[in-house]
Amino acid sequence: MGFFLFFFLSLLSLASSASRVDQKTFIVRVQNEAKPSVFTTHKHWYESSLSSVLSPSTPIQLLHVYDSVFHGFSAKLSPTEALKLQTLPHFIAVIPEQVRHLQTTRSPLFLGLKTTDSAGLLKESDFGSDLVIGVIDTGIWPERQSFNDRNLGPINSKWKGQCVTTNDFGSNSCNKKLIGARYFCSGYEASNGKMNETSEFRSPRDSDGHGTHTASIAAGRYVFPASTLGYAKGVAAGMAPKARLAAYKVCWNAGCYDSDILAAFDSAVADGVDVISLSVGGAVVPYYLDAIAIGAYGAAEKGIFVSASAGNGGPGGLTVTNVAPWVATVGAGTIDRDFPADVKLGNGKVVTGAGVYNGRGLSPGRMYPLVYAGSGGGDGYSSSLCLEGSLDPDFVKGKIVLCDRGINSRAAKGEVVKKAGGVGMILANGVFDGEGLVVDCHVLPATAVGASNADEIRQYIDSASKSKSSATATILFKGTRLGVRPAPVVASFSARGPNPETPEILKPDVIAPGLNILAAWPDKVGPAGIPSDNRRTEFNILSGTSMACPHVSGLAALLKAAHPDWSPAAIKSALMTTAYTVDNRGETMVDESNGNTSTVLDFGSGHVHPTKAMNPGLVYDITPMDYVDFLCNSNYTINNIQVITRRNADCSGAKRAGHVGNLNYPSFSAVFQQYGKHTMSTHFIRQVTNVGDPNSVYKVTVRPPSGTLVTVEPKQLVFRRGGQKLNFLVRVEATAVKLAPGSTNMKSGSIVWSDGKHNVTSPIVVTMQQPL
C-alpha cells in the first residue's frame, strides 16, 4: 500500500504544475461490472469517463482496451487527469507505464532431446504438435526455414487468432506452423511519436532479429545444414519442433511499452495460445503495478504456461526480474560448445578468448601492433570503451585494439575500431563482467577475453611501453569446439536472487541454455546487429536469458502435449523438482563470472532436465485461490489484489495459509530477521499430487542448510491412487549468526521425496538478516 500511496502523492505533487505537455501513458484498471447498460461497449463507456476528466478541447484517445487478462484501458494522460480519474467510481487503479527491454543447434541435444528415441518427451508429445506457443517479442521473419509447415496437420479448431497482413507481411506469411501474427505499437507511438517506417516495420515482421531467434528456439523446425559464418555447424531445431507459433510484436527501436505488452497478453489469451514466452524485462515493482505480472496472472488463470527471462543483470545479487510466482523465471547456463579464439602475445604467452569471424582475416603467422584504446590520448574514458568517434586513426591504424566493455554494444565497438583503421579487436571484460565470455559475429577479427586475461594483456602492453618496445599480438580462431567441460556453467550475465519483491519465493526458478545459442535470423539484419553490417545469414549466435526463456517455453509445450491435464503450476513443478545442479564432471555447477561453486540464488532449483520432467512422480500444484491467499499474506490491499486477479478477494482464509512462504511452491525460502533473538523458527505446509505410479511410497531425505534444524512430518507419504494429494509439514529452526548491521547470511540445503524411481527435489534456503 505504501508504494501505491507514494505514487498517488507523487501524482498530487506533479499535478499542480502539469500541463498537456507532461502527458504519459497510464494503464487504468476498472471494476469488472462497471459498464452501465446504456453504453453499447466498454470502449464507449471508457471514452465517456475520460471526457469527464479531460478539458473540452482535448481529443479522447484510448491506446488499448483490455478484456481477457485485465479489465480496463490505457491512455495518454497528464498527472492531473490521472489523479482525477483515480477518484471516479468504479476506477480501481491508475498504473504508470514502464518501458521494458529485450534480454538478450546444439541445445536440444545437450538437453537430451533426441529424435531417434523410441520413447521420450519428443515422442510422447508428438514433438509438441497442436500446442500453440505465443512469443511476445520483436516480431518474426516468416520466410525462414525454421518456420516451414511441411507435414504439419490442420490447425486446431480452438485457434481464434489471426495473421495481421500489411504491405510487408502478406497473407502468405502465415502457414500451418506460424498460425498467428499481430503487432502492438500504440503505446510506443504515444511516447515516441509516429514510428520511422524506413528503419522498422509497422507489421509483425522482425527488424531486430531477437523475436525470430527466440521463436525458433522455442519451436523451430529441423533445418540442416545450419550454421552462422561457418560456426556451430549441424542441425538446428527448437525445443518443440511441431508446435505452432503465434508472434506478438511489442518491442520497437525505443523499447517495449507496458500498454502494448498487456495488449499482447490480452490477445494471446483470447486467441487460444497454450504457452506464452516473454524474453523482456524491466524494473521490479509490486505485482499490482507490474503489467507483465498482471498479464501473466490472467494467462495462468486460464491454464496458459508463462515463462519469462530472469534478466541479464548478473552476476550481482538481487538482479532477478519477472519474479511473480505464477511465472516461470528462467536464468541462463552454458552448453558444452564454445568458439575459442585465443590471443597470442608478442612475449609468447597465449591468452584464452572466444569469438566468431569468417571475413578477411589476420595473416597467419604475422604479429600485429597491439594497443590499449584508452592510451590513445584525448578523452581516455570514451576511447577506452571504443565509443563512436573516440579513437584517433593515427593511433589505431593497422593495429589490434584492446577495448573495454560498457556503454555501447560489443559489436558497435568493433565497428568503431574498423572505421578508425584497426585490423582487429580484443574485447575486455571489466571486473563486474568477470570471466564470462559472450561471442558476437563481429565486423572485423575480434575475440572476447575475461577480466583476469584482460589485465594480463594490459600489463603486457604497459611493460612493452616501459621497455621502449612495441607490444604485438594476433588472434587465433579455432572454430567450434564440442564436449566442453565443465558444462553447464551459470552464465556470468544471468540475473541472480534473492527475489527483490518476495524473498520467500526463490527466484530464478531454473536455468536453461542461454550462452552462444544458434537460432534463426532475419534476412535484412546483419549478424552483428548493426546497420553497417551487410552480411546475411539464416542463423545467428546470440546470448542472454532471452535465449534461455524460450527453451523452457518449448519444453512446457512438450510437457503440456504429453500431459494435457497438467496446470501451468504442475508443469513448472515438474521442471523444477527434476532439475539438476551438477555439471558434466559430476560436481556442483560453477559460476562463470568467478569460477567458484554457484548457489541456489544463481540457478534456483537447477538446470532443466526435460526427459525427467516428463515423469516427475509428484507435483506441487497451485490454484488461483492459492495465489489470492499469497497476495493477501503479502499485505496487499483488496484493491491491489483486484488489479491483478480481476476478482473481489476474501483475505479471511489467507490466515489459515499462515504466511507468504506457504504458497504451495516447489522450493522453500525462510527469511529470519535477527532482532537480538538467539533462535528463530518457521514452518511450511506443502501438498503434493501423485502423477506417478498409483501405489507408491515416498520417503523423505533432508539435507538441512548448515546451522539449521529442518524436520519434515510425516517422513513418508503413502499413495493409493493417481491424482491423490497428500500434505506434509516442514519446520525450520535457525540459530543466530554474527552479522554486521544491514548484512545477510544465506545457506541452502534440500528436501527430497523418493520412491526409489523418482527423486522429487526441492531446494531449501535459509537467510539470516541483521537489521540496520
C-alpha positions in Angstrom: 0.0 0.0 0.0 2.9 2.3 0.8 4.2 2.2 -2.7 0.8 3.0 -4.2 0.3 5.8 -1.7 3.7 7.2 -2.7 2.7 7.0 -6.4 -0.6 8.7 -5.6 1.1 11.5 -3.7 3.6 11.9 -6.5 0.8 12.5 -8.9 -0.6 15.1 -6.5 2.8 17.0 -6.4 3.1 16.9 -10.1 -0.5 17.9 -10.8 -0.1 21.5 -9.7 2.4 22.3 -12.4 1.3 19.7 -15.0 0.1 20.6 -18.5 -0.8 18.6 -21.6 3.0 18.6 -22.3 3.5 16.4 -19.3 1.4 13.5 -20.6 2.4 10.0 -20.0 0.8 6.7 -20.7 -1.2 5.1 -17.8 -2.9 1.8 -17.6 -6.3 2.1 -16.0 -8.0 -0.8 -14.0 -11.8 -0.6 -13.9 -14.2 -2.8 -11.9 -15.4 -5.8 -13.9 -19.0 -5.0 -13.5 -18.5 -1.3 -14.4 -20.5 -0.5 -17.6 -24.0 0.9 -17.3 -26.3 -0.7 -19.8 -26.9 2.5 -21.7 -23.4 2.0 -23.2 -23.0 -0.4 -26.0 -19.3 -1.2 -25.5 -16.7 -0.9 -22.7 -14.8 1.4 -25.1 -17.8 3.7 -25.4 -18.1 3.9 -21.6 -14.3 4.4 -21.1 -14.4 7.3 -23.5 -17.3 8.8 -21.7 -15.4 8.5 -18.4 -12.3 10.0 -19.9 -14.2 13.0 -21.2 -15.2 13.9 -17.7 -11.5 14.5 -16.7 -10.2 15.9 -19.9 -10.6 19.5 -21.0 -13.2 20.0 -23.7 -10.6 20.8 -26.3 -8.6 17.6 -25.7 -9.3 14.7 -28.1 -10.1 11.4 -26.4 -7.7 8.7 -27.5 -7.7 5.2 -26.0 -4.5 3.3 -26.8 -5.7 -0.1 -26.0 -8.9 -1.7 -24.4 -8.2 -4.8 -22.4 -10.7 -7.6 -21.8 -9.1 -11.0 -21.3 -6.3 -10.7 -18.7 -7.2 -7.2 -17.5 -10.3 -5.1 -17.3 -9.6 -1.6 -18.4 -7.7 0.5 -20.9 -4.6 2.6 -21.5 -4.5 6.2 -22.4 -2.2 9.2 -22.5 -2.9 11.4 -19.6 -1.4 14.3 -17.6 -0.7 13.6 -13.9 -3.7 15.9 -13.1 -6.0 13.9 -15.3 -4.7 10.6 -13.9 -5.4 11.9 -10.4 -9.0 12.9 -11.3 -9.6 9.5 -12.9 -8.5 7.7 -9.8 -11.3 9.4 -7.8 -14.1 8.3 -10.1 -16.4 5.5 -9.0 -15.5 2.0 -10.5 -11.9 3.1 -11.2 -9.6 0.9 -9.1 -6.1 1.8 -10.1 -4.1 4.0 -12.4 -0.8 2.3 -13.2 2.2 4.3 -14.7 3.7 2.7 -17.8 7.1 1.1 -17.7 9.4 0.7 -20.7 11.0 -2.8 -20.9 14.0 -4.0 -22.8 15.0 -7.3 -24.5 17.1 -9.6 -22.5 19.4 -10.8 -25.0 21.5 -26.1 -32.5 23.2 -27.9 -30.1 21.0 -27.2 -27.1 18.3 -29.8 -27.9 21.0 -32.5 -27.9 22.6 -31.1 -24.8 19.2 -31.2 -23.1 18.8 -34.9 -24.0 16.1 -34.4 -26.6 17.0 -36.9 -29.4 14.7 -37.5 -32.4 15.9 -41.2 -32.5 14.5 -42.1 -29.1 11.7 -44.6 -29.4 10.3 -43.3 -26.1 10.9 -39.9 -24.7 9.5 -36.4 -24.3 9.6 -35.6 -28.1 8.0 -38.9 -29.0 5.4 -38.8 -26.2 4.3 -35.3 -27.0 4.4 -35.8 -30.9 7.1 -33.1 -30.9 4.6 -30.6 -29.4 2.1 -30.9 -32.3 -1.1 -28.9 -32.0 0.2 -26.9 -29.0 0.5 -23.1 -29.6 3.4 -21.0 -28.3 2.8 -17.3 -28.2 6.1 -15.3 -28.4 5.8 -11.7 -27.2 8.9 -10.1 -28.7 10.2 -8.1 -31.8 8.1 -10.0 -34.3 9.2 -12.7 -36.7 10.8 -13.3 -40.1 8.3 -15.8 -41.5 10.2 -16.9 -44.6 12.9 -18.7 -42.5 13.1 -22.5 -42.9 12.7 -22.8 -39.2 9.1 -21.8 -39.7 8.1 -24.1 -42.6 5.0 -26.2 -42.2 6.0 -29.3 -44.1 4.0 -32.4 -42.9 2.1 -30.5 -40.3 -1.6 -31.4 -39.8 -4.5 -28.9 -39.9 -4.7 -26.1 -37.3 -6.7 -27.0 -34.2 -10.3 -25.6 -34.4 -9.9 -24.0 -31.0 -7.5 -21.4 -32.5 -9.1 -18.0 -32.7 -6.1 -15.9 -33.7 -5.3 -14.1 -36.9 -2.5 -13.2 -39.2 -2.5 -9.4 -39.5 -1.4 -8.6 -43.0 0.4 -5.4 -44.2 2.3 -4.3 -47.2 5.4 -6.1 -46.0 3.7 -9.0 -44.2 1.4 -10.6 -46.8 -1.4 -13.2 -46.3 1.0 -16.0 -47.3 3.4 -15.0 -44.4 1.5 -17.4 -42.1 1.1 -21.1 -42.6 0.3 -24.2 -40.5 3.5 -23.5 -38.5 3.2 -19.8 -37.9 -0.5 -19.6 -37.4 -0.9 -16.1 -35.9 0.9 -12.8 -36.1 0.0 -9.4 -34.6 1.7 -6.2 -33.7 1.0 -3.6 -31.0 2.6 -0.1 -31.2 0.0 2.4 -29.8 1.9 2.7 -26.5 5.2 3.0 -28.3 4.0 5.7 -30.6 2.2 7.6 -27.8 5.6 8.1 -26.2 7.8 8.5 -29.2 5.6 9.9 -32.0 4.9 8.1 -35.3 7.5 5.4 -36.0 10.1 5.8 -38.7 9.0 3.1 -41.2 12.3 3.3 -43.0 14.1 1.8 -40.0 11.4 -0.6 -38.7 8.3 -2.4 -40.0 4.8 -1.4 -39.0 3.8 -5.0 -39.1 4.6 -8.3 -37.3 7.8 -8.5 -39.4 11.0 -8.5 -37.3 13.5 -5.7 -38.0 15.7 -6.6 -35.0 16.3 -10.3 -35.0 15.6 -11.1 -31.4 12.0 -12.3 -31.9 12.9 -14.6 -34.8 15.7 -16.0 -32.8 13.6 -16.7 -29.7 10.7 -18.1 -31.7 12.9 -20.6 -33.4 14.5 -21.7 -30.1 11.0 -22.5 -28.7 9.6 -24.3 -31.8 11.8 -24.1 -34.8 11.6 -27.0 -37.3 14.6 -29.2 -38.1 16.9 -27.4 -40.5 20.1 -28.9 -42.0 22.7 -27.7 -42.6 22.6 -24.8 -40.1 25.5 -22.6 -39.1 26.4 -18.9 -38.8 29.5 -17.8 -40.7 30.7 -21.5 -40.8 30.4 -21.9 -37.0 28.2 -24.2 -35.0 27.5 -26.4 -38.0 24.8 -29.1 -37.7 21.1 -29.5 -37.4 19.1 -26.5 -36.0 15.9 -27.3 -34.1 13.7 -25.8 -31.5 12.5 -27.5 -28.3 9.0 -28.3 -29.7 9.6 -28.7 -33.5 6.0 -29.4 -34.4 4.3 -26.9 -32.0 2.5 -24.0 -33.7 3.8 -20.4 -33.3 2.0 -17.1 -32.8 4.1 -13.9 -32.9 3.0 -10.8 -30.9 5.3 -7.9 -31.8 5.6 -5.4 -28.9 9.2 -4.3 -29.0 10.4 -1.5 -31.2 13.5 0.6 -31.6 12.9 2.5 -28.4 11.9 -0.5 -26.3 8.8 -2.5 -25.3 6.0 -0.5 -23.7 3.8 -1.9 -20.9 0.5 -0.9 -22.6 1.5 -2.8 -25.7 2.7 -5.8 -23.7 -0.5 -6.0 -21.8 -2.5 -5.8 -25.1 -0.4 -8.7 -26.5 -1.2 -10.8 -23.4 -4.9 -9.9 -23.8 -4.9 -11.0 -27.5 -2.8 -14.2 -26.9 -5.2 -15.4 -24.2 -8.2 -14.7 -26.4 -6.5 -16.3 -29.4 -6.1 -19.6 -27.6 -2.3 -20.0 -27.0 -1.1 -22.7 -24.7 2.2 -21.2 -23.7 3.5 -17.6 -23.6 7.2 -16.9 -24.0 8.4 -13.4 -22.9 12.1 -12.5 -23.2 11.6 -9.0 -21.9 12.2 -7.4 -18.6 12.4 -4.2 -16.6 12.5 -2.8 -13.0 10.9 -5.0 -10.3 7.9 -3.3 -8.8 4.9 -4.6 -6.7 2.9 -7.1 -8.7 -0.1 -4.7 -8.9 2.0 -2.1 -10.7 3.7 -4.7 -13.0 1.9 -5.1 -16.4 3.8 -8.3 -17.1 2.8 -9.8 -13.7 -0.8 -8.8 -14.3 -0.9 -10.1 -17.8 0.8 -13.4 -16.8 -1.7 -13.9 -13.9 -4.6 -13.6 -16.3 -2.9 -16.1 -18.6 -2.1 -18.6 -15.9 -5.6 -18.4 -14.5 -6.8 -19.6 -18.0 -4.3 -22.5 -17.9 -1.6 -20.9 -20.0 2.0 -21.5 -19.0 4.1 -18.3 -18.9 7.8 -18.3 -19.0 9.9 -15.1 -18.8 13.6 -14.3 -18.8 15.3 -13.6 -15.4 17.3 -10.7 -16.8 20.9 -10.1 -17.7 21.9 -8.1 -14.7 24.2 -10.7 -13.2 26.5 -11.7 -11.6 25.3 -9.2 -8.8 22.7 -10.3 -6.3 19.1 -9.0 -6.2 19.1 -8.6 -10.0 16.4 -11.1 -11.0 13.3 -9.7 -12.7 9.9 -11.2 -13.7 9.6 -12.7 -10.2 5.8 -13.3 -9.9 5.3 -16.8 -8.5 2.8 -17.6 -11.4 5.7 -17.0 -13.9 8.5 -19.5 -14.7 11.6 -17.3 -14.2 14.5 -18.6 -16.3 18.2 -17.9 -15.9 20.9 -18.8 -18.3 23.6 -21.5 -18.4 26.2 -22.6 -20.9 26.1 -25.7 -23.1 29.0 -28.0 -23.9 30.0 -26.0 -27.0 32.2 -22.9 -27.4 34.1 -20.9 -30.0 37.7 -20.5 -28.9 39.6 -17.5 -30.3 42.9 -17.1 -28.4 45.2 -14.1 -28.2 48.9 -14.8 -28.9 51.0 -12.1 -27.4 54.5 -11.0 -28.5 56.0 -12.4 -25.3 54.9 -15.9 -26.4 52.0 -16.1 -23.9 48.7 -17.4 -25.2 45.6 -15.9 -23.6 42.3 -17.7 -24.0 39.3 -15.9 -25.6 36.2 -16.6 -27.6 34.9 -15.2 -30.9 33.5 -16.0 -34.4 34.7 -14.4 -37.6 34.9 -15.6 -41.2 35.7 -12.5 -43.3 39.1 -11.3 -44.5 41.3 -12.3 -41.5 44.6 -11.7 -40.0 47.6 -13.1 -41.9 48.6 -16.4 -40.5 51.9 -16.3 -38.6 52.1 -12.5 -38.6 52.2 -10.5 -35.3 50.4 -7.1 -35.4 51.0 -4.0 -33.2 48.8 -4.1 -30.1 47.4 -1.0 -28.3 45.0 -0.3 -25.5 42.3 2.1 -26.7 42.4 4.1 -23.5 46.0 5.1 -24.0 45.5 7.0 -27.3 45.1 10.5 -25.8 42.0 12.6 -25.9 39.1 11.5 -23.6 40.7 8.4 -22.2 37.3 7.1 -20.8 35.5 7.3 -24.1 38.4 5.9 -26.1 38.9 3.0 -23.6 35.3 1.9 -24.3 35.8 2.5 -28.1 32.7 4.8 -28.3 31.7 6.3 -31.6 34.3 8.9 -32.7 36.6 8.4 -29.8 39.5 6.7 -31.5 42.4 8.5 -33.2 43.0 6.8 -36.6 46.7 7.7 -36.3 46.9 5.7 -33.1 45.0 2.6 -34.1 45.6 2.2 -37.9 46.9 -1.2 -38.7 46.8 -2.4 -35.1 44.8 -4.8 -32.9 43.0 -2.7 -30.3 42.0 -3.7 -26.8 38.6 -2.2 -25.9 36.8 -2.3 -22.6 33.1 -3.5 -22.4 30.4 -1.0 -21.5 28.0 1.8 -22.7 27.8 0.8 -26.5 27.2 -2.7 -27.8 30.1 -5.2 -28.2 29.6 -5.3 -32.0 29.5 -1.5 -32.2 32.9 -1.3 -30.6 34.3 -3.5 -33.4 32.7 -1.2 -36.0 34.4 1.9 -34.3 37.8 0.1 -34.4 37.3 -0.8 -38.0 36.3 2.7 -39.1 39.4 4.1 -37.4 41.6 1.7 -39.4 42.2 -1.0 -36.8 42.7 -4.6 -38.1 41.4 -6.5 -35.1 39.8 -6.1 -31.6 40.2 -7.7 -28.2 37.0 -7.1 -26.1 38.0 -6.9 -22.4 35.6 -7.8 -19.6 35.6 -5.5 -16.7 35.7 -6.7 -13.0 31.9 -6.8 -12.9 31.7 -8.9 -16.1 34.1 -11.4 -14.5 35.3 -14.3 -16.7 32.1 -14.9 -18.7 32.7 -14.9 -22.5 29.9 -13.9 -24.9 30.7 -14.2 -28.6 29.4 -11.9 -31.4 29.6 -12.0 -35.1 32.0 -9.0 -35.4 32.7 -7.0 -38.5 36.4 -7.5 -38.1 38.6 -10.2 -36.5 37.8 -9.9 -32.8 37.7 -12.0 -29.6 36.4 -11.6 -26.1 38.6 -12.2 -23.0 37.8 -12.4 -19.3 38.7 -9.8 -16.7 41.8 -11.5 -15.5 43.1 -12.2 -19.0 42.3 -8.6 -19.9 44.5 -7.4 -17.0 47.3 -9.6 -18.3 47.1 -8.1 -21.7 47.1 -4.6 -20.3 50.2 -5.4 -18.2 52.0 -6.8 -21.2 51.2 -3.5 -23.2 52.4 -1.4 -20.2 55.7 -3.4 -19.8 56.4 -3.2 -23.5 55.9 0.5 -23.4 58.2 0.9 -20.4 60.9 -1.1 -22.2 60.5 1.1 -25.3 59.5 -1.9 -27.4 56.3 -2.5 -29.3 53.6 -4.7 -28.0 52.3 -7.2 -30.6 49.6 -9.9 -30.8 47.5 -11.9 -33.2 44.1 -13.7 -32.8 44.0 -17.5 -33.3 40.4 -18.5 -34.4 39.9 -22.2 -33.6 36.3 -22.8 -34.9 33.7 -24.7 -33.0 34.7 -26.9 -30.0 32.3 -29.6 -28.7 32.3 -31.6 -25.5 33.5 -28.7 -23.4 33.9 -29.3 -19.6 32.6 -28.2 -17.3 29.1 -27.7 -18.6 26.6 -26.4 -17.8 28.0 -23.3 -16.0 25.8 -20.5 -14.8 26.3 -17.7 -17.3 28.0 -14.6 -15.8 25.3 -12.2 -17.0 22.4 -14.4 -15.7 20.4 -12.4 -13.1 20.6 -13.7 -9.5 18.4 -13.9 -6.5 17.3 -13.2 -3.9 13.9 -12.2 -5.1 13.6 -8.4 -4.6 9.8 -8.4 -4.3 9.1 -11.6 -2.3 12.3 -13.1 -0.7 10.2 -16.0 0.5 9.8 -17.2 -3.2 13.1 -18.4 -4.6 13.9 -16.9 -8.0 15.1 -17.7 -10.6 13.2 -20.9 -10.8 15.5 -22.8 -13.2 18.3 -22.1 -15.7 18.4 -23.3 -19.3 20.8 -22.9 -22.2 21.4 -19.2 -22.9 25.0 -18.6 -23.9 26.1 -18.5 -27.6 22.9 -20.2 -28.9 22.4 -20.7 -32.6 18.9 -19.9 -33.9 17.1 -18.4 -36.9 17.8 -14.8 -38.0 16.1 -12.3 -40.3 17.2 -11.6 -43.9 17.7 -7.8 -43.6 19.7 -7.7 -40.4 23.4 -8.4 -40.4 24.6 -10.9 -37.8 26.5 -8.2 -35.9 23.1 -6.4 -35.4 24.5 -3.0 -36.5 23.3 -1.0 -39.6 26.7 -1.1 -41.4 26.8 -5.0 -41.4 25.7 -6.0 -44.9 26.4 -9.7 -44.3 23.4 -12.0 -44.5 22.9 -15.3 -42.6 20.0 -17.6 -42.0 21.1 -18.3 -38.4 22.9 -16.3 -35.8 24.5 -16.9 -32.4 23.1 -14.8 -29.5 23.4 -14.9 -25.7 21.1 -13.9 -22.9 18.4 -15.1 -20.6 16.3 -14.1 -23.6 17.6 -17.3 -25.2 17.1 -19.4 -22.1 13.4 -18.5 -21.7 12.2 -19.9 -25.0 14.0 -23.2 -24.2 11.6 -23.6 -21.2 8.6 -22.3 -23.2 9.2 -25.1 -25.8 9.7 -27.7 -23.1 6.5 -26.6 -21.4 4.7 -27.1 -24.7 6.1 -30.6 -24.9 5.0 -31.4 -21.3 1.5 -29.9 -21.9 1.2 -32.1 -25.0 2.2 -35.2 -23.1 0.1 -34.3 -20.0 -2.9 -32.2 -21.2 -4.5 -32.2 -17.8 -1.5 -30.6 -16.0 -1.9 -27.0 -14.9 0.9 -24.4 -15.5 2.0 -24.8 -11.9 2.2 -28.6 -12.3 4.4 -28.1 -15.4 6.6 -25.7 -13.6 6.9 -28.0 -10.6 7.9 -30.9 -12.9 10.7 -28.8 -14.4 11.9 -27.6 -11.0 11.8 -30.8 -9.0 13.6 -32.8 -11.7 16.3 -30.1 -12.4 19.9 -31.0 -11.8 22.7 -29.0 -10.1 25.8 -31.0 -11.1 27.8 -30.5 -14.3 29.3 -33.0 -16.7 32.2 -33.6 -14.3 29.8 -34.7 -11.6 30.5 -31.5 -9.5 28.1 -28.7 -8.4 27.8 -26.2 -11.3 30.2 -23.3 -11.2 29.6 -19.6 -11.7 31.2 -18.4 -14.9 31.9 -15.0 -13.5 34.5 -16.2 -11.0 34.9 -19.9 -11.3 33.5 -20.6 -7.8 30.8 -23.0 -7.0 27.4 -21.5 -7.8 24.4 -21.4 -5.4 20.6 -21.7 -5.5 20.5 -17.9 -5.8 22.3 -18.3 -9.1 20.4 -21.4 -10.6 17.2 -21.7 -8.4 16.2 -25.4 -8.5 18.8 -26.1 -11.1 19.2 -26.8 -14.8 16.2 -28.2 -16.6 16.2 -31.9 -17.4 13.3 -32.4 -19.9 13.3 -36.2 -20.0 13.0 -36.5 -16.2 10.4 -33.7 -16.2 8.0 -35.8 -18.2 7.7 -38.2 -15.3 8.4 -36.3 -12.1 6.4 -38.6 -9.7 4.9 -35.8 -7.6 4.0 -32.2 -8.4 3.3 -29.2 -6.3 0.1 -27.8 -7.8 -1.3 -24.2 -7.2 -4.8 -22.9 -7.8 -5.8 -19.3 -8.5 -7.2 -19.1 -4.9 -3.8 -20.1 -3.6 -2.3 -17.1 -5.4 -5.0 -14.9 -3.8 -4.0 -16.1 -0.3 -0.4 -15.4 -1.3 -1.2 -11.8 -2.2 -3.3 -11.4 1.0 -0.3 -12.6 3.0 1.9 -10.2 1.1 -0.1 -7.4 2.8 -1.7 -6.2 -0.4 -5.0 -4.4 -0.1 -8.2 -5.7 -1.6 -7.9 -3.1 -4.3 -4.3 -4.2 -5.1 -5.3 -7.8 -5.3 -8.3 -7.0 -7.6 -6.0 -5.2 -10.0 -4.1 -8.5 -10.5 -6.8 -11.1 -10.2 -9.9 -9.3 -11.6 -12.0 -10.6 -8.6 -13.0 -9.4 -5.2 -10.6 -11.1 -2.8 -11.6 -12.5 0.6 -8.5 -12.5 2.7 -10.1 -14.2 5.8 -9.0 -17.6 4.6 -5.4 -16.5 4.0 -4.7 -16.5 7.7 -5.0 -20.3 7.5 -2.2 -20.4 5.0 -0.1 -18.7 7.7 2.4 -16.6 5.8 3.6 -15.7 2.4 6.1 -18.6 2.2 3.2 -21.1 2.5 2.3 -20.8 -1.1 2.5 -24.4 -2.4 5.7 -23.7 -4.3 8.3 -26.4 -5.3 11.1 -24.6 -3.4 11.4 -23.3 0.2 12.8 -20.0 1.4 12.9 -18.9 5.0 13.9 -15.3 5.9 14.7 -14.5 9.5 15.3 -11.0 11.0 17.8 -11.2 13.8 16.3 -8.7 16.3 18.6 -9.9 19.1 17.0 -13.3 19.1 19.2 -16.4 19.6 16.9 -18.9 17.9 14.2 -18.4 15.3 11.7 -20.8 13.7 9.1 -21.0 11.0 7.1 -23.7 9.2 5.9 -24.5 5.7 2.8 -26.5 4.7 3.0 -28.2 1.3 0.7 -30.5 -0.7 2.0 -32.9 -3.4 -0.1 -34.6 -6.1 0.8 -38.1 -7.2 1.3 -38.1 -11.0 3.4 -41.3 -11.0 2.6 -44.9 -10.0 -0.8 -45.3 -8.4 0.5 -47.3 -5.4 3.7 -45.7 -4.3 5.5 -44.8 -1.1 7.8 -41.7 -0.9 10.3 -41.3 1.9 11.9 -38.0 2.7 15.6 -37.2 2.8 16.5 -33.8 4.4 19.9 -32.1 3.8 19.4 -29.1 6.1 21.3 -25.8 5.5 24.3 -25.6 7.8 23.4 -24.2 11.2 19.7 -25.1 11.0 17.4 -27.9 12.1 14.9 -29.0 9.5 12.2 -31.6 10.3 9.6 -33.0 8.0 6.3 -34.6 9.1 5.3 -37.2 8.1 8.5 -38.8 7.0 6.8 -40.9 4.4 3.8 -40.4 2.1 1.8 -43.4 1.1 -0.2 -43.0 -2.2 -3.0 -45.4 -3.2 -4.1 -43.9 -6.5 -3.0 -41.5 -9.2 -4.1 -37.9 -8.6 -4.2 -38.3 -4.8 -3.0 -35.3 -2.8 -1.1 -35.6 0.5 0.2 -32.8 2.8 3.4 -32.5 4.8 4.8 -30.0 7.2 8.4 -28.6 7.2 9.7 -27.0 10.4 12.9 -24.9 10.2 14.8 -23.7 13.3 17.9 -21.5 12.9 20.4 -20.1 15.4 21.5 -16.5 15.1 24.9 -15.8 13.4 27.2 -12.9 13.9 26.4 -10.3 11.2 27.2 -6.7 10.7 24.2 -4.4 10.6 22.4 -4.5 7.3 24.2 -7.7 6.1 22.7 -11.1 5.4 23.9 -14.7 5.5 22.4 -17.4 3.2 22.7 -21.1 3.5 21.0 -23.8 1.4 20.0 -27.4 1.6 17.4 -29.7 0.0 14.3 -31.8 0.7 14.0 -34.9 -1.5 11.0 -37.2 -1.7 11.9 -40.6 -3.3 10.0 -43.8 -4.1 13.1 -45.5 -5.5 12.2 -44.5 -9.0 11.6 -40.7 -8.8 13.6 -38.1 -6.8 11.4 -35.1 -6.2 13.9 -32.5 -5.1 13.3 -29.0 -3.6 15.9 -26.5 -2.6 15.5 -25.0 0.9 17.2 -21.6 1.6 17.6 -20.0 5.0 18.5 -16.3 5.0 19.6 -14.5 8.2 19.3 -10.7 8.1 20.8 -8.3 10.6 18.6 -5.2 10.6 20.3 -1.8 10.4 
